[in-house]
Amino acid sequence: MKSHDGKFLARGYWNPKSQIEVRLLTWQDESIDDEWWRRMLKRAIDARSDYKHAHSNAYRLINAENDFVPGLIVDRYDDWLVIQALTLGIDQRKHKIVENITADLTMPLGIYERSDVDVRDKEGLKQVTGVLWGESPPEYVEIIEHGLHLLVDIRNGQKTGYYL
């Protein structure tokens, strides 16, 4: 994105079919390449390292705009990750994102996609679900939240399986 006089303002991705046509990724004049994505994903995951084994084995690992990756939600349910790709830019990169997550950031048993939300319609995307990587999740995944044992249905539960 550039100003009226051609000066750099920000960099992001564009979808002319979306009500929000531009999603900003950075205010820096830097390339949005594989290394940039890996760095952003690592930063988000590292920011939640205190959650590991603290009071719950279920938490939001990557939180879209809050982590400078608009349109990407990744929730952890014990050894399973659930991804929502809410924008075209994320949908086009979801397999590379999964590759980055599993290569050196975190190693789940499986990654399941729950991109079955209405906001995808507004992006010109079909709603999809299914295994993206690894094993298919069991019917219910047991999570522990503040000492409570809960069963979460990753495939059919609310949003990514449970309200975190």
LINDA-V233653 format. One record per pair of residues at least 4 apart in sequence whose ideal C-beta (glycine too) atoms are under 6 Angstrom apart, sorted by sequence separation. I is the first residue (numbers start at 0). J is the second residue. If there is no record, write none. Layout:
BEGIN
i = <I I>
j = <J J>
END
This chain:
BEGIN
i = <1 2 25 31 41 62 92 98 100 152 156 61 64 75 84 100 114 119 130 143 151 156 157 2 63 84 13 24 73 74 119 141 142 153 0 13 50 63 0 63 73 84 141 142 151 11 12 61 151 11 72 115 139 140 11 61 11 47 60 97 114 115 139 140 9 10 10 59 60 70 113 44 70 112 9 58 112 136 43 71 57 70 111 112 7 10 56 110 110 43 109 108 109 111 108 80 109 39 79 39 78 78 79 80 81 82 83 84 83 81 85 90 97 87 97 86 111 113 22 79 40 44 79 37 41 77 22 40 76 77 22 76 81 14 76 12 81 81 76 57 74 56 56 55 74 54 18 59 17 16>
j = <5 6 29 35 45 66 96 102 104 156 160 66 69 80 89 105 119 124 135 148 156 161 162 8 69 90 20 31 80 81 126 148 149 160 8 21 58 71 9 72 82 93 150 151 160 21 22 71 161 22 83 126 150 151 23 73 24 60 73 110 127 128 152 153 23 24 25 74 75 85 128 60 86 128 26 75 129 153 61 89 76 89 130 131 28 31 77 131 132 66 133 133 134 136 134 107 136 67 107 68 107 108 109 110 111 112 113 114 114 113 118 124 131 122 132 122 153 159 69 136 99 104 140 99 104 140 86 104 140 142 88 142 153 87 151 88 159 160 160 142 159 142 143 144 163 145 121 163 122 123>
END
